[in-house]
Amino acid sequence: MQYQYTPKGVCSRGILIDIDDGDKSTINKIRFVGGCSGNTQGVAALCEGQKIDDVVARLDGIRCGMKGTSCPDQLAKALKAIKEQA
């Protein structure tokens, strides 16, 4: 199932997330729109194939400089929202 999330307080403008239709807890694919290309591609590649709960546990609360959030933190927020919908 495909989800789209609009991050807040970061450079990326969108996060596209594909979750396995079968178990609804495994991340198939992630694509950030905008942001620091190398970093967001790296985060996406490391998270693909992982369980939502594991990724949230690792990324939740990460900050970017003086910002209160980051692209990885926004991904964690998106994944939490997806779990609430399921």
PDB file with one MODEL, atoms N, CA, C and O in Angstrom:
MODEL        1
ATOM      1  N   MET A   1       0.842  -1.166   0.000  1.00  0.00           N
ATOM      2  CA  MET A   1       0.000   0.000   0.000  1.00  0.00           C
ATOM      3  C   MET A   1       0.893   1.237   0.000  1.00  0.00           C
ATOM      4  O   MET A   1       1.882   1.293   0.731  1.00  0.00           O
ATOM      5  N   GLN A   2       0.551   2.211  -0.806  1.00  0.00           N
ATOM      6  CA  GLN A   2       1.341   3.438  -0.961  1.00  0.00           C
ATOM      7  C   GLN A   2       0.793   4.542  -0.051  1.00  0.00           C
ATOM      8  O   GLN A   2      -0.416   4.765   0.003  1.00  0.00           O
ATOM      9  N   TYR A   3       1.677   5.218   0.651  1.00  0.00           N
ATOM     10  CA  TYR A   3       1.310   6.337   1.521  1.00  0.00           C
ATOM     11  C   TYR A   3       2.144   7.551   1.135  1.00  0.00           C
ATOM     12  O   TYR A   3       3.282   7.424   0.683  1.00  0.00           O
ATOM     13  N   GLN A   4       1.561   8.724   1.322  1.00  0.00           N
ATOM     14  CA  GLN A   4       2.285   9.970   1.082  1.00  0.00           C
ATOM     15  C   GLN A   4       2.189  10.806   2.348  1.00  0.00           C
ATOM     16  O   GLN A   4       1.118  10.951   2.937  1.00  0.00           O
ATOM     17  N   TYR A   5       3.331  11.354   2.757  1.00  0.00           N
ATOM     18  CA  TYR A   5       3.392  12.161   3.981  1.00  0.00           C
ATOM     19  C   TYR A   5       4.064  13.479   3.651  1.00  0.00           C
ATOM     20  O   TYR A   5       5.061  13.510   2.931  1.00  0.00           O
ATOM     21  N   THR A   6       3.523  14.565   4.174  1.00  0.00           N
ATOM     22  CA  THR A   6       4.120  15.888   3.990  1.00  0.00           C
ATOM     23  C   THR A   6       4.863  16.257   5.270  1.00  0.00           C
ATOM     24  O   THR A   6       4.238  16.557   6.288  1.00  0.00           O
ATOM     25  N   PRO A   7       6.195  16.235   5.222  1.00  0.00           N
ATOM     26  CA  PRO A   7       6.982  16.558   6.417  1.00  0.00           C
ATOM     27  C   PRO A   7       6.887  18.040   6.780  1.00  0.00           C
ATOM     28  O   PRO A   7       6.584  18.889   5.942  1.00  0.00           O
ATOM     29  N   LYS A   8       7.153  18.317   8.044  1.00  0.00           N
ATOM     30  CA  LYS A   8       7.105  19.694   8.546  1.00  0.00           C
ATOM     31  C   LYS A   8       8.432  20.041   9.209  1.00  0.00           C
ATOM     32  O   LYS A   8       8.977  19.245   9.974  1.00  0.00           O
ATOM     33  N   GLY A   9       8.953  21.236   8.911  1.00  0.00           N
ATOM     34  CA  GLY A   9      10.155  21.715   9.575  1.00  0.00           C
ATOM     35  C   GLY A   9      11.460  21.199   9.014  1.00  0.00           C
ATOM     36  O   GLY A   9      12.504  21.350   9.648  1.00  0.00           O
ATOM     37  N   VAL A  10      11.426  20.581   7.817  1.00  0.00           N
ATOM     38  CA  VAL A  10      12.636  20.043   7.194  1.00  0.00           C
ATOM     39  C   VAL A  10      12.692  20.455   5.730  1.00  0.00           C
ATOM     40  O   VAL A  10      11.743  21.031   5.199  1.00  0.00           O
ATOM     41  N   CYS A  11      13.806  20.156   5.088  1.00  0.00           N
ATOM     42  CA  CYS A  11      14.003  20.538   3.686  1.00  0.00           C
ATOM     43  C   CYS A  11      13.188  19.683   2.717  1.00  0.00           C
ATOM     44  O   CYS A  11      12.740  20.183   1.685  1.00  0.00           O
ATOM     45  N   SER A  12      12.991  18.411   3.029  1.00  0.00           N
ATOM     46  CA  SER A  12      12.228  17.562   2.105  1.00  0.00           C
ATOM     47  C   SER A  12      10.770  18.012   2.085  1.00  0.00           C
ATOM     48  O   SER A  12      10.227  18.487   3.083  1.00  0.00           O
ATOM     49  N   ARG A  13      10.152  17.845   0.906  1.00  0.00           N
ATOM     50  CA  ARG A  13       8.776  18.303   0.709  1.00  0.00           C
ATOM     51  C   ARG A  13       7.764  17.167   0.752  1.00  0.00           C
ATOM     52  O   ARG A  13       6.559  17.413   0.809  1.00  0.00           O
ATOM     53  N   GLY A  14       8.235  15.942   0.726  1.00  0.00           N
ATOM     54  CA  GLY A  14       7.323  14.813   0.748  1.00  0.00           C
ATOM     55  C   GLY A  14       8.069  13.518   1.011  1.00  0.00           C
ATOM     56  O   GLY A  14       9.265  13.408   0.743  1.00  0.00           O
ATOM     57  N   ILE A  15       7.345  12.538   1.541  1.00  0.00           N
ATOM     58  CA  ILE A  15       7.897  11.199   1.736  1.00  0.00           C
ATOM     59  C   ILE A  15       6.869  10.221   1.190  1.00  0.00           C
ATOM     60  O   ILE A  15       5.714  10.212   1.617  1.00  0.00           O
ATOM     61  N   LEU A  16       7.298   9.401   0.244  1.00  0.00           N
ATOM     62  CA  LEU A  16       6.445   8.364  -0.333  1.00  0.00           C
ATOM     63  C   LEU A  16       6.879   7.031   0.256  1.00  0.00           C
ATOM     64  O   LEU A  16       8.054   6.669   0.197  1.00  0.00           O
ATOM     65  N   ILE A  17       5.931   6.311   0.818  1.00  0.00           N
ATOM     66  CA  ILE A  17       6.240   5.074   1.533  1.00  0.00           C
ATOM     67  C   ILE A  17       5.339   3.966   1.012  1.00  0.00           C
ATOM     68  O   ILE A  17       4.122   4.129   0.930  1.00  0.00           O
ATOM     69  N   ASP A  18       5.946   2.841   0.663  1.00  0.00           N
ATOM     70  CA  ASP A  18       5.193   1.668   0.238  1.00  0.00           C
ATOM     71  C   ASP A  18       5.349   0.588   1.306  1.00  0.00           C
ATOM     72  O   ASP A  18       6.460   0.157   1.613  1.00  0.00           O
ATOM     73  N   ILE A  19       4.223   0.162   1.863  1.00  0.00           N
ATOM     74  CA  ILE A  19       4.199  -0.850   2.914  1.00  0.00           C
ATOM     75  C   ILE A  19       3.672  -2.155   2.327  1.00  0.00           C
ATOM     76  O   ILE A  19       2.750  -2.144   1.512  1.00  0.00           O
ATOM     77  N   ASP A  20       4.253  -3.274   2.740  1.00  0.00           N
ATOM     78  CA  ASP A  20       3.840  -4.603   2.273  1.00  0.00           C
ATOM     79  C   ASP A  20       2.345  -4.809   2.531  1.00  0.00           C
ATOM     80  O   ASP A  20       1.875  -4.642   3.656  1.00  0.00           O
ATOM     81  N   ASP A  21       1.612  -5.171   1.490  1.00  0.00           N
ATOM     82  CA  ASP A  21       0.173  -5.391   1.620  1.00  0.00           C
ATOM     83  C   ASP A  21      -0.153  -6.605   2.484  1.00  0.00           C
ATOM     84  O   ASP A  21      -1.213  -6.660   3.107  1.00  0.00           O
ATOM     85  N   GLY A  22       0.754  -7.573   2.521  1.00  0.00           N
ATOM     86  CA  GLY A  22       0.497  -8.807   3.274  1.00  0.00           C
ATOM     87  C   GLY A  22       0.531  -8.617   4.775  1.00  0.00           C
ATOM     88  O   GLY A  22      -0.487  -8.785   5.447  1.00  0.00           O
ATOM     89  N   ASP A  23       1.701  -8.267   5.313  1.00  0.00           N
ATOM     90  CA  ASP A  23       1.818  -8.168   6.776  1.00  0.00           C
ATOM     91  C   ASP A  23       1.568  -6.755   7.310  1.00  0.00           C
ATOM     92  O   ASP A  23       1.421  -6.569   8.518  1.00  0.00           O
ATOM     93  N   LYS A  24       1.521  -5.780   6.436  1.00  0.00           N
ATOM     94  CA  LYS A  24       1.247  -4.377   6.778  1.00  0.00           C
ATOM     95  C   LYS A  24       2.209  -3.798   7.810  1.00  0.00           C
ATOM     96  O   LYS A  24       1.906  -2.790   8.449  1.00  0.00           O
ATOM     97  N   SER A  25       3.384  -4.444   7.975  1.00  0.00           N
ATOM     98  CA  SER A  25       4.351  -3.923   8.941  1.00  0.00           C
ATOM     99  C   SER A  25       5.767  -3.860   8.375  1.00  0.00           C
ATOM    100  O   SER A  25       6.694  -3.453   9.075  1.00  0.00           O
ATOM    101  N   THR A  26       5.944  -4.261   7.112  1.00  0.00           N
ATOM    102  CA  THR A  26       7.259  -4.242   6.489  1.00  0.00           C
ATOM    103  C   THR A  26       7.312  -3.148   5.429  1.00  0.00           C
ATOM    104  O   THR A  26       6.401  -3.007   4.613  1.00  0.00           O
ATOM    105  N   ILE A  27       8.395  -2.380   5.458  1.00  0.00           N
ATOM    106  CA  ILE A  27       8.577  -1.290   4.503  1.00  0.00           C
ATOM    107  C   ILE A  27       9.187  -1.845   3.225  1.00  0.00           C
ATOM    108  O   ILE A  27      10.271  -2.428   3.246  1.00  0.00           O
ATOM    109  N   ASN A  28       8.480  -1.658   2.106  1.00  0.00           N
ATOM    110  CA  ASN A  28       9.000  -2.095   0.805  1.00  0.00           C
ATOM    111  C   ASN A  28       9.904  -1.038   0.182  1.00  0.00           C
ATOM    112  O   ASN A  28      10.997  -1.355  -0.286  1.00  0.00           O
ATOM    113  N   LYS A  29       9.458   0.205   0.173  1.00  0.00           N
ATOM    114  CA  LYS A  29      10.172   1.271  -0.544  1.00  0.00           C
ATOM    115  C   LYS A  29       9.878   2.606   0.117  1.00  0.00           C
ATOM    116  O   LYS A  29       8.775   2.847   0.608  1.00  0.00           O
ATOM    117  N   ILE A  30      10.891   3.473   0.119  1.00  0.00           N
ATOM    118  CA  ILE A  30      10.736   4.844   0.614  1.00  0.00           C
ATOM    119  C   ILE A  30      11.397   5.767  -0.395  1.00  0.00           C
ATOM    120  O   ILE A  30      12.473   5.466  -0.913  1.00  0.00           O
ATOM    121  N   ARG A  31      10.743   6.900  -0.673  1.00  0.00           N
ATOM    122  CA  ARG A  31      11.349   7.909  -1.527  1.00  0.00           C
ATOM    123  C   ARG A  31      11.046   9.280  -0.940  1.00  0.00           C
ATOM    124  O   ARG A  31       9.888   9.635  -0.720  1.00  0.00           O
ATOM    125  N   PHE A  32      12.103  10.042  -0.692  1.00  0.00           N
ATOM    126  CA  PHE A  32      11.962  11.412  -0.231  1.00  0.00           C
ATOM    127  C   PHE A  32      11.905  12.326  -1.446  1.00  0.00           C
ATOM    128  O   PHE A  32      12.606  12.104  -2.433  1.00  0.00           O
ATOM    129  N   VAL A  33      11.071  13.348  -1.371  1.00  0.00           N
ATOM    130  CA  VAL A  33      10.992  14.371  -2.405  1.00  0.00           C
ATOM    131  C   VAL A  33      11.669  15.613  -1.847  1.00  0.00           C
ATOM    132  O   VAL A  33      11.187  16.206  -0.882  1.00  0.00           O
ATOM    133  N   GLY A  34      12.785  16.008  -2.452  1.00  0.00           N
ATOM    134  CA  GLY A  34      13.550  17.140  -1.942  1.00  0.00           C
ATOM    135  C   GLY A  34      14.432  16.707  -0.782  1.00  0.00           C
ATOM    136  O   GLY A  34      14.537  15.522  -0.467  1.00  0.00           O
ATOM    137  N   GLY A  35      15.052  17.676  -0.164  1.00  0.00           N
ATOM    138  CA  GLY A  35      15.951  17.389   0.946  1.00  0.00           C
ATOM    139  C   GLY A  35      17.360  17.103   0.458  1.00  0.00           C
ATOM    140  O   GLY A  35      17.655  17.265  -0.726  1.00  0.00           O
ATOM    141  N   CYS A  36      18.217  16.687   1.347  1.00  0.00           N
ATOM    142  CA  CYS A  36      19.608  16.361   1.026  1.00  0.00           C
ATOM    143  C   CYS A  36      19.631  14.995   0.354  1.00  0.00           C
ATOM    144  O   CYS A  36      19.477  13.968   1.016  1.00  0.00           O
ATOM    145  N   SER A  37      19.819  14.986  -0.936  1.00  0.00           N
ATOM    146  CA  SER A  37      19.650  13.788  -1.751  1.00  0.00           C
ATOM    147  C   SER A  37      20.404  12.569  -1.227  1.00  0.00           C
ATOM    148  O   SER A  37      19.812  11.505  -1.051  1.00  0.00           O
ATOM    149  N   GLY A  38      21.680  12.712  -0.981  1.00  0.00           N
ATOM    150  CA  GLY A  38      22.475  11.566  -0.525  1.00  0.00           C
ATOM    151  C   GLY A  38      22.006  11.038   0.813  1.00  0.00           C
ATOM    152  O   GLY A  38      21.910   9.826   1.008  1.00  0.00           O
ATOM    153  N   ASN A  39      21.714  11.942   1.738  1.00  0.00           N
ATOM    154  CA  ASN A  39      21.274  11.520   3.068  1.00  0.00           C
ATOM    155  C   ASN A  39      19.918  10.835   3.027  1.00  0.00           C
ATOM    156  O   ASN A  39      19.727   9.786   3.643  1.00  0.00           O
ATOM    157  N   THR A  40      18.977  11.430   2.299  1.00  0.00           N
ATOM    158  CA  THR A  40      17.645  10.831   2.265  1.00  0.00           C
ATOM    159  C   THR A  40      17.644   9.503   1.510  1.00  0.00           C
ATOM    160  O   THR A  40      16.910   8.584   1.871  1.00  0.00           O
ATOM    161  N   GLN A  41      18.466   9.401   0.460  1.00  0.00           N
ATOM    162  CA  GLN A  41      18.577   8.122  -0.245  1.00  0.00           C
ATOM    163  C   GLN A  41      19.173   7.055   0.678  1.00  0.00           C
ATOM    164  O   GLN A  41      18.744   5.901   0.667  1.00  0.00           O
ATOM    165  N   GLY A  42      20.157   7.454   1.466  1.00  0.00           N
ATOM    166  CA  GLY A  42      20.785   6.517   2.404  1.00  0.00           C
ATOM    167  C   GLY A  42      19.816   6.046   3.470  1.00  0.00           C
ATOM    168  O   GLY A  42      19.738   4.851   3.756  1.00  0.00           O
ATOM    169  N   VAL A  43      19.074   6.977   4.062  1.00  0.00           N
ATOM    170  CA  VAL A  43      18.088   6.609   5.078  1.00  0.00           C
ATOM    171  C   VAL A  43      17.058   5.661   4.471  1.00  0.00           C
ATOM    172  O   VAL A  43      16.714   4.644   5.073  1.00  0.00           O
ATOM    173  N   ALA A  44      16.568   5.996   3.278  1.00  0.00           N
ATOM    174  CA  ALA A  44      15.569   5.154   2.612  1.00  0.00           C
ATOM    175  C   ALA A  44      16.114   3.746   2.374  1.00  0.00           C
ATOM    176  O   ALA A  44      15.436   2.760   2.662  1.00  0.00           O
ATOM    177  N   ALA A  45      17.328   3.652   1.852  1.00  0.00           N
ATOM    178  CA  ALA A  45      17.919   2.341   1.549  1.00  0.00           C
ATOM    179  C   ALA A  45      18.094   1.496   2.807  1.00  0.00           C
ATOM    180  O   ALA A  45      17.878   0.285   2.778  1.00  0.00           O
ATOM    181  N   LEU A  46      18.480   2.126   3.900  1.00  0.00           N
ATOM    182  CA  LEU A  46      18.672   1.387   5.154  1.00  0.00           C
ATOM    183  C   LEU A  46      17.349   0.917   5.766  1.00  0.00           C
ATOM    184  O   LEU A  46      17.323  -0.083   6.483  1.00  0.00           O
ATOM    185  N   CYS A  47      16.261   1.624   5.491  1.00  0.00           N
ATOM    186  CA  CYS A  47      14.965   1.297   6.091  1.00  0.00           C
ATOM    187  C   CYS A  47      14.165   0.286   5.282  1.00  0.00           C
ATOM    188  O   CYS A  47      13.310  -0.408   5.832  1.00  0.00           O
ATOM    189  N   GLU A  48      14.430   0.195   3.991  1.00  0.00           N
ATOM    190  CA  GLU A  48      13.668  -0.717   3.146  1.00  0.00           C
ATOM    191  C   GLU A  48      13.902  -2.163   3.579  1.00  0.00           C
ATOM    192  O   GLU A  48      15.036  -2.577   3.817  1.00  0.00           O
ATOM    193  N   GLY A  49      12.816  -2.918   3.678  1.00  0.00           N
ATOM    194  CA  GLY A  49      12.880  -4.299   4.130  1.00  0.00           C
ATOM    195  C   GLY A  49      12.779  -4.450   5.640  1.00  0.00           C
ATOM    196  O   GLY A  49      12.723  -5.570   6.149  1.00  0.00           O
ATOM    197  N   GLN A  50      12.756  -3.337   6.360  1.00  0.00           N
ATOM    198  CA  GLN A  50      12.697  -3.361   7.827  1.00  0.00           C
ATOM    199  C   GLN A  50      11.249  -3.264   8.303  1.00  0.00           C
ATOM    200  O   GLN A  50      10.358  -2.870   7.551  1.00  0.00           O
ATOM    201  N   LYS A  51      11.036  -3.625   9.542  1.00  0.00           N
ATOM    202  CA  LYS A  51       9.724  -3.506  10.180  1.00  0.00           C
ATOM    203  C   LYS A  51       9.511  -2.064  10.631  1.00  0.00           C
ATOM    204  O   LYS A  51      10.449  -1.396  11.066  1.00  0.00           O
ATOM    205  N   ILE A  52       8.281  -1.595  10.523  1.00  0.00           N
ATOM    206  CA  ILE A  52       7.937  -0.229  10.906  1.00  0.00           C
ATOM    207  C   ILE A  52       8.397   0.075  12.327  1.00  0.00           C
ATOM    208  O   ILE A  52       9.032   1.104  12.558  1.00  0.00           O
ATOM    209  N   ASP A  53       8.091  -0.795  13.278  1.00  0.00           N
ATOM    210  CA  ASP A  53       8.438  -0.543  14.686  1.00  0.00           C
ATOM    211  C   ASP A  53       9.941  -0.393  14.893  1.00  0.00           C
ATOM    212  O   ASP A  53      10.377   0.430  15.698  1.00  0.00           O
ATOM    213  N   ASP A  54      10.734  -1.182  14.172  1.00  0.00           N
ATOM    214  CA  ASP A  54      12.193  -1.099  14.300  1.00  0.00           C
ATOM    215  C   ASP A  54      12.723   0.235  13.776  1.00  0.00           C
ATOM    216  O   ASP A  54      13.607   0.840  14.383  1.00  0.00           O
ATOM    217  N   VAL A  55      12.182   0.685  12.658  1.00  0.00           N
ATOM    218  CA  VAL A  55      12.623   1.956  12.070  1.00  0.00           C
ATOM    219  C   VAL A  55      12.219   3.120  12.965  1.00  0.00           C
ATOM    220  O   VAL A  55      13.014   4.032  13.192  1.00  0.00           O
ATOM    221  N   VAL A  56      10.995   3.097  13.471  1.00  0.00           N
ATOM    222  CA  VAL A  56      10.538   4.167  14.374  1.00  0.00           C
ATOM    223  C   VAL A  56      11.436   4.225  15.603  1.00  0.00           C
ATOM    224  O   VAL A  56      11.823   5.313  16.030  1.00  0.00           O
ATOM    225  N   ALA A  57      11.768   3.088  16.171  1.00  0.00           N
ATOM    226  CA  ALA A  57      12.618   3.051  17.370  1.00  0.00           C
ATOM    227  C   ALA A  57      13.993   3.669  17.108  1.00  0.00           C
ATOM    228  O   ALA A  57      14.568   4.302  17.993  1.00  0.00           O
ATOM    229  N   ARG A  58      14.514   3.489  15.910  1.00  0.00           N
ATOM    230  CA  ARG A  58      15.849   4.007  15.578  1.00  0.00           C
ATOM    231  C   ARG A  58      15.844   5.487  15.202  1.00  0.00           C
ATOM    232  O   ARG A  58      16.801   6.200  15.504  1.00  0.00           O
ATOM    233  N   LEU A  59      14.779   5.961  14.547  1.00  0.00           N
ATOM    234  CA  LEU A  59      14.803   7.299  13.961  1.00  0.00           C
ATOM    235  C   LEU A  59      14.040   8.364  14.753  1.00  0.00           C
ATOM    236  O   LEU A  59      14.298   9.556  14.588  1.00  0.00           O
ATOM    237  N   ASP A  60      13.125   7.954  15.592  1.00  0.00           N
ATOM    238  CA  ASP A  60      12.291   8.904  16.332  1.00  0.00           C
ATOM    239  C   ASP A  60      13.145   9.817  17.206  1.00  0.00           C
ATOM    240  O   ASP A  60      13.954   9.350  18.008  1.00  0.00           O
ATOM    241  N   GLY A  61      12.955  11.110  17.041  1.00  0.00           N
ATOM    242  CA  GLY A  61      13.642  12.091  17.878  1.00  0.00           C
ATOM    243  C   GLY A  61      14.967  12.608  17.351  1.00  0.00           C
ATOM    244  O   GLY A  61      15.570  13.481  17.975  1.00  0.00           O
ATOM    245  N   ILE A  62      15.440  12.096  16.218  1.00  0.00           N
ATOM    246  CA  ILE A  62      16.695  12.599  15.645  1.00  0.00           C
ATOM    247  C   ILE A  62      16.489  14.042  15.195  1.00  0.00           C
ATOM    248  O   ILE A  62      15.477  14.374  14.577  1.00  0.00           O
ATOM    249  N   ARG A  63      17.451  14.882  15.510  1.00  0.00           N
ATOM    250  CA  ARG A  63      17.360  16.303  15.161  1.00  0.00           C
ATOM    251  C   ARG A  63      18.392  16.657  14.106  1.00  0.00           C
ATOM    252  O   ARG A  63      19.427  16.000  13.989  1.00  0.00           O
ATOM    253  N   CYS A  64      18.103  17.698  13.341  1.00  0.00           N
ATOM    254  CA  CYS A  64      19.020  18.214  12.322  1.00  0.00           C
ATOM    255  C   CYS A  64      19.473  19.603  12.766  1.00  0.00           C
ATOM    256  O   CYS A  64      18.716  20.571  12.683  1.00  0.00           O
ATOM    257  N   GLY A  65      20.703  19.685  13.234  1.00  0.00           N
ATOM    258  CA  GLY A  65      21.216  20.971  13.704  1.00  0.00           C
ATOM    259  C   GLY A  65      20.365  21.511  14.845  1.00  0.00           C
ATOM    260  O   GLY A  65      20.082  20.809  15.816  1.00  0.00           O
ATOM    261  N   MET A  66      19.963  22.766  14.710  1.00  0.00           N
ATOM    262  CA  MET A  66      19.159  23.420  15.748  1.00  0.00           C
ATOM    263  C   MET A  66      17.662  23.175  15.576  1.00  0.00           C
ATOM    264  O   MET A  66      16.858  23.607  16.403  1.00  0.00           O
ATOM    265  N   LYS A  67      17.290  22.479  14.501  1.00  0.00           N
ATOM    266  CA  LYS A  67      15.874  22.185  14.273  1.00  0.00           C
ATOM    267  C   LYS A  67      15.393  21.161  15.298  1.00  0.00           C
ATOM    268  O   LYS A  67      16.182  20.361  15.800  1.00  0.00           O
ATOM    269  N   GLY A  68      14.136  21.188  15.597  1.00  0.00           N
ATOM    270  CA  GLY A  68      13.572  20.236  16.545  1.00  0.00           C
ATOM    271  C   GLY A  68      13.235  18.901  15.911  1.00  0.00           C
ATOM    272  O   GLY A  68      12.709  18.011  16.578  1.00  0.00           O
ATOM    273  N   THR A  69      13.533  18.756  14.633  1.00  0.00           N
ATOM    274  CA  THR A  69      13.211  17.532  13.904  1.00  0.00           C
ATOM    275  C   THR A  69      14.254  17.320  12.807  1.00  0.00           C
ATOM    276  O   THR A  69      15.217  18.081  12.707  1.00  0.00           O
ATOM    277  N   SER A  70      14.065  16.298  11.995  1.00  0.00           N
ATOM    278  CA  SER A  70      14.960  15.989  10.877  1.00  0.00           C
ATOM    279  C   SER A  70      14.172  15.148   9.876  1.00  0.00           C
ATOM    280  O   SER A  70      13.047  14.738  10.160  1.00  0.00           O
ATOM    281  N   CYS A  71      14.749  14.896   8.727  1.00  0.00           N
ATOM    282  CA  CYS A  71      14.077  14.011   7.754  1.00  0.00           C
ATOM    283  C   CYS A  71      13.881  12.607   8.335  1.00  0.00           C
ATOM    284  O   CYS A  71      12.802  12.038   8.171  1.00  0.00           O
ATOM    285  N   PRO A  72      14.887  12.023   9.011  1.00  0.00           N
ATOM    286  CA  PRO A  72      14.642  10.715   9.632  1.00  0.00           C
ATOM    287  C   PRO A  72      13.526  10.765  10.693  1.00  0.00           C
ATOM    288  O   PRO A  72      12.709   9.847  10.771  1.00  0.00           O
ATOM    289  N   ASP A  73      13.491  11.819  11.496  1.00  0.00           N
ATOM    290  CA  ASP A  73      12.437  11.964  12.501  1.00  0.00           C
ATOM    291  C   ASP A  73      11.074  12.095  11.825  1.00  0.00           C
ATOM    292  O   ASP A  73      10.090  11.527  12.297  1.00  0.00           O
ATOM    293  N   GLN A  74      11.015  12.838  10.724  1.00  0.00           N
ATOM    294  CA  GLN A  74       9.758  12.979   9.993  1.00  0.00           C
ATOM    295  C   GLN A  74       9.313  11.648   9.396  1.00  0.00           C
ATOM    296  O   GLN A  74       8.116  11.367   9.330  1.00  0.00           O
ATOM    297  N   LEU A  75      10.268  10.830   8.963  1.00  0.00           N
ATOM    298  CA  LEU A  75       9.934   9.492   8.480  1.00  0.00           C
ATOM    299  C   LEU A  75       9.330   8.672   9.615  1.00  0.00           C
ATOM    300  O   LEU A  75       8.350   7.957   9.408  1.00  0.00           O
ATOM    301  N   ALA A  76       9.905   8.771  10.807  1.00  0.00           N
ATOM    302  CA  ALA A  76       9.351   8.062  11.964  1.00  0.00           C
ATOM    303  C   ALA A  76       7.922   8.519  12.237  1.00  0.00           C
ATOM    304  O   ALA A  76       7.053   7.698  12.531  1.00  0.00           O
ATOM    305  N   LYS A  77       7.675   9.813  12.142  1.00  0.00           N
ATOM    306  CA  LYS A  77       6.325  10.342  12.349  1.00  0.00           C
ATOM    307  C   LYS A  77       5.363   9.806  11.286  1.00  0.00           C
ATOM    308  O   LYS A  77       4.223   9.454  11.590  1.00  0.00           O
ATOM    309  N   ALA A  78       5.828   9.749  10.049  1.00  0.00           N
ATOM    310  CA  ALA A  78       5.000   9.212   8.966  1.00  0.00           C
ATOM    311  C   ALA A  78       4.653   7.754   9.235  1.00  0.00           C
ATOM    312  O   ALA A  78       3.509   7.340   9.046  1.00  0.00           O
ATOM    313  N   LEU A  79       5.628   6.982   9.671  1.00  0.00           N
ATOM    314  CA  LEU A  79       5.395   5.563   9.941  1.00  0.00           C
ATOM    315  C   LEU A  79       4.437   5.366  11.113  1.00  0.00           C
ATOM    316  O   LEU A  79       3.615   4.449  11.096  1.00  0.00           O
ATOM    317  N   LYS A  80       4.537   6.215  12.123  1.00  0.00           N
ATOM    318  CA  LYS A  80       3.592   6.150  13.236  1.00  0.00           C
ATOM    319  C   LYS A  80       2.166   6.424  12.740  1.00  0.00           C
ATOM    320  O   LYS A  80       1.220   5.752  13.152  1.00  0.00           O
ATOM    321  N   ALA A  81       2.022   7.412  11.855  1.00  0.00           N
ATOM    322  CA  ALA A  81       0.706   7.743  11.300  1.00  0.00           C
ATOM    323  C   ALA A  81       0.149   6.572  10.494  1.00  0.00           C
ATOM    324  O   ALA A  81      -1.048   6.291  10.545  1.00  0.00           O
ATOM    325  N   ILE A  82       1.016   5.895   9.755  1.00  0.00           N
ATOM    326  CA  ILE A  82       0.589   4.733   8.973  1.00  0.00           C
ATOM    327  C   ILE A  82       0.087   3.630   9.900  1.00  0.00           C
ATOM    328  O   ILE A  82      -0.938   3.006   9.628  1.00  0.00           O
ATOM    329  N   LYS A  83       0.807   3.390  10.995  1.00  0.00           N
ATOM    330  CA  LYS A  83       0.386   2.347  11.952  1.00  0.00           C
ATOM    331  C   LYS A  83      -0.960   2.664  12.563  1.00  0.00           C
ATOM    332  O   LYS A  83      -1.764   1.763  12.803  1.00  0.00           O
ATOM    333  N   GLU A  84      -1.217   3.952  12.820  1.00  0.00           N
ATOM    334  CA  GLU A  84      -2.499   4.358  13.406  1.00  0.00           C
ATOM    335  C   GLU A  84      -3.654   4.115  12.441  1.00  0.00           C
ATOM    336  O   GLU A  84      -4.775   3.839  12.867  1.00  0.00           O
ATOM    337  N   GLN A  85      -3.380   4.218  11.139  1.00  0.00           N
ATOM    338  CA  GLN A  85      -4.413   3.994  10.119  1.00  0.00           C
ATOM    339  C   GLN A  85      -4.737   2.520   9.952  1.00  0.00           C
ATOM    340  O   GLN A  85      -5.850   2.162   9.568  1.00  0.00           O
ATOM    341  N   ALA A  86      -3.765   1.667  10.241  1.00  0.00           N
ATOM    342  CA  ALA A  86      -3.946   0.222   9.995  1.00  0.00           C
ATOM    343  C   ALA A  86      -4.882  -0.433  10.976  1.00  0.00           C
ATOM    344  O   ALA A  86      -5.125  -1.636  10.888  1.00  0.00           O
TER     345      ALA A  86
ENDMDL
END
